[in-house]
Amino acid sequence: MSIGLESIGAALSVGVAMTVAGALPLYQGWRRRDRYHLVRDTPTETPATATASETVLLRGTATARERPIDAPMTGDDALLAAWSIREWQDENMNMKHWTPEARGLQMAAVRIEADGSAITVPDRSHEASTDVLTSLVGYDAITGFEIDDALVEFDEFDTAEEVPQGIDPPERFRDLERRVGLDASQPGATLIDLGRTHGTREYREAVVGSGDTLTVRGTVRQAKEPGVGRVLETPEDGPAILSDLDADALEQRYRRSYRILFYGMICVILLMMLIAGLVVAV
């Protein structure tokens, strides 16, 4: 057996085809690499050690500066509530998957406290439906999502409820759908009905309550309002990060994810090129 031009050509052809087919996981892996470096290169501080104009991962106990919010799905008192709606696609035997449909973030003004010091994180609220482009190139979070200028990353969602297509969801869920202009799920044909059917929607919510530990990426500034003290503003070199994970857990999560997506895809491409070359050479 010898490796000739035909084998090399076959390997290159397969390599090009696999690279095109694997472009999305390669791109997502590279984006996750950026997130890994962002977390790794941002110093972790507490309110007692953070200095003015420094961009930090601030970790401490979260308490309400003013009043809490009502979590939109559960109605519970919360300092931060992140929700998302996704829909099950099952019209193609080889393409069963969830597609994100909408997401939202509501956060009260929060004090992050540790070691006798505190820094205020301003309130924020944003919600939107999800278009095709956002579904493909956004959502850098692994368990969560990116919205506006914030990356929401959680250990897990506290609430996850599935509602099959054709069944009215609870009124709180419908309120969220109406606010972002999301229509009722469309009927479709499930090829093989072995459980979850096409059009099923999953409603998920993660909540941070008073006394919970929170990690926030931001830049320390002096508040313009008297009596507020220091605040943590959205940084200019990347998104704010809101997470119940500590810095080490965030770093490990993004490092593992980008290595699997990026280097794993490269290994698959190289393996398929090798197999194609050997098959032609036989």
Secondary structure, DSSP 8 states (H G I E B T S, - for coil): ----HHHHHHHHHHHHHHHHHTHHHHHHHHHHHHHHHHHHHS-EE-TTT--TT-EEEEEEEEEESS--EE-TTT--EESEEEEEEEEEE-SSTT--EEEEEEEEEEE--EEEEETTEEEEE--EEEEEE--HHHHHH----SSEEEETTEEEE-S--SEEEEE-TTS---HHHHHHHHHTT---------SS-SSS-TT-EEEEEEEE-TT-EEEEEEEEEE-SSTT--EEEE--SSS-EEEESS-HHHHHHHHHHHHIIIIIHHHHHHHHHHHHHHHHHH-
